[in-house]
Amino acid sequence: MNIPNYGRVGRGGKVGVPSESYRYEFDPADRPLILQVLGNKPEPVISLATSPFLEGHIDGVDLNCGCPQQFAMDKRVGAGILRDPELLIDLARQCACSIPYPLSVKMRLHEEGPQTTARIAEKLHTHSGVKAVTVHGRYWWQKGVNRGQCDWKAIETVRKLTPASLFVIGNGDVASYADFERYRVESGVDSVMAGYGALLDPTIFQENSINLDQVISDYFEIAVRHKNSFMHILRHVHWMIKSRPYQDSSAVHARLFSYKTLEQIQTLLRDELDIHVRLPCVPQGESRIIYPKGASDIVDPKKLKLYLAKEAKLERKKKKKKLHSNRLPNCEQPEPLDWLDEWMTPIEKPND
Ligand SMILES: Cc1cc2nc3c(=O)[nH]c(=O)nc-3n(C[C@H](O)[C@H](O)[C@H](O)COP(=O)(O)O)c2cc1C
């Protein structure tokens, strides 16, 4: 699980605590559940990991040392913290000492290569008490259009150069169920993780694939019933229909991102892809999430994103005011998913 915007240090150095806007539904079937955090200071990580609202619901904490965006590189968080291994090793040590869960680290390859990556991973294990590392076999500049191929040879090197007691998970370009076993065996890692592959086809975790149209239809109904945010639903539908052949896909995706109601998605799926989805009734008094007024005029997805982020900021301010006046906040507004988009935005390669 990933809690956006948590741990921003406010004026006076106070660490933000989850407000009611960060309400999560926990499902006992969703275990093990790992909380992932991005940062370079131990206090917010420790205070979040030990928050009462997570107690009994999570099984581990993972430090995100893989986010390659410019803000992360500049602020020495995500993949940026790999440039300051001492800071990372100290952060991990302090966190591991103070949280009641096993700590793991998800990292990209260090820019000096797999040997340096392995040295950092080893120190994290032997000095900081980190139990597992996930190695994404790409460098920080490999993103967006420059994503390139994952370097599984580099992952293999990291596995070979680190102690066997460190659990190493390989990550990158896993596109099918068969890939899991193939990459695991070839590289010698303990386990394998999938990103894009699972977004395109969530059934890759099982040997016998399920018809993707049925998955889309089931997903839609379940997500609506559980009142997932509109943006979440739209993005997952967008990923899943990407792996399905159909006419004029870019026009369909552009239209999808201009939508503001679930009914519009339902119609598009039916008319363009012959996928029939049901819209379950949402309990009375709990309105379905739709974009704020005005968003319908914005067709450009980037502008829409900026608009929604601005709206959400205003909404948060309003909620804060309401909280102070002891009234219930409106928790139905979608949270901006900036963190999700940032993973997909290409930025420039380093000059050196
Ligand atoms: C939409 C999207 C969101 C992601 N969010 C995160 C994240 O929050 N934390 C993280 O460690 N990695 C995140 N990743 C990276 C993936 O976990 C993974 O490392 C990367 O996509 C490489 O694996 P793949 O080639 O199988 O996609 C994200 C990837 C995508 C596509």
The ligand as a MOL file (V3000), in Angstrom:
LIG
                    3D

  0  0  0     0  0            999 V3000
M  V30 BEGIN CTAB
M  V30 COUNTS 31 33 0 0 0
M  V30 BEGIN ATOM
M  V30 1 C 1.9110 3.1350 -12.6580 0
M  V30 2 C 3.1120 2.6940 -11.9040 0
M  V30 3 C 3.2270 3.0570 -10.5670 0
M  V30 4 C 4.3410 2.6590 -9.8350 0
M  V30 5 N 4.4330 3.0040 -8.5150 0
M  V30 6 C 5.4650 2.5470 -7.7870 0
M  V30 7 C 5.5480 2.8140 -6.4000 0
M  V30 8 O 4.7050 3.4840 -5.8190 0
M  V30 9 N 6.6050 2.3030 -5.7260 0
M  V30 10 C 7.5660 1.5520 -6.3350 0
M  V30 11 O 8.4890 1.0900 -5.6570 0
M  V30 12 N 7.5140 1.2910 -7.6420 0
M  V30 13 C 6.4970 1.7640 -8.3770 0
M  V30 14 N 6.4500 1.5020 -9.7240 0
M  V30 15 C 7.5630 0.7940 -10.3620 0
M  V30 16 C 7.3020 -0.6930 -10.4220 0
M  V30 17 O 7.1480 -1.2190 -9.1340 0
M  V30 18 C 8.4490 -1.4130 -11.0830 0
M  V30 19 O 9.6220 -1.2620 -10.3300 0
M  V30 20 C 8.7400 -0.9240 -12.4910 0
M  V30 21 O 7.5690 -0.6490 -13.2100 0
M  V30 22 C 9.5870 -1.9630 -13.2350 0
M  V30 23 O 8.9360 -3.2000 -13.3250 0
M  V30 24 P 8.1720 -3.6310 -14.6780 0
M  V30 25 O 9.2060 -3.5880 -15.7790 0
M  V30 26 O 7.6590 -4.9990 -14.3720 0
M  V30 27 O 7.0950 -2.6180 -14.8890 0
M  V30 28 C 5.3610 1.9000 -10.4580 0
M  V30 29 C 5.2190 1.5340 -11.8030 0
M  V30 30 C 4.1190 1.9150 -12.5210 0
M  V30 31 C 3.9990 1.5100 -13.9490 0
M  V30 END ATOM
M  V30 BEGIN BOND
M  V30 1 1 1 2
M  V30 2 1 2 3
M  V30 3 2 2 30
M  V30 4 2 3 4
M  V30 5 1 4 5
M  V30 6 1 4 28
M  V30 7 2 5 6
M  V30 8 1 6 7
M  V30 9 1 6 13
M  V30 10 2 7 8
M  V30 11 1 7 9
M  V30 12 1 9 10
M  V30 13 2 10 11
M  V30 14 1 10 12
M  V30 15 2 12 13
M  V30 16 1 13 14
M  V30 17 1 14 15
M  V30 18 1 14 28
M  V30 19 1 15 16
M  V30 20 1 16 17
M  V30 21 1 16 18
M  V30 22 1 18 19
M  V30 23 1 18 20
M  V30 24 1 20 21
M  V30 25 1 20 22
M  V30 26 1 22 23
M  V30 27 1 23 24
M  V30 28 2 24 25
M  V30 29 1 24 26
M  V30 30 1 24 27
M  V30 31 2 28 29
M  V30 32 1 29 30
M  V30 33 1 30 31
M  V30 END BOND
M  V30 END CTAB
M  END
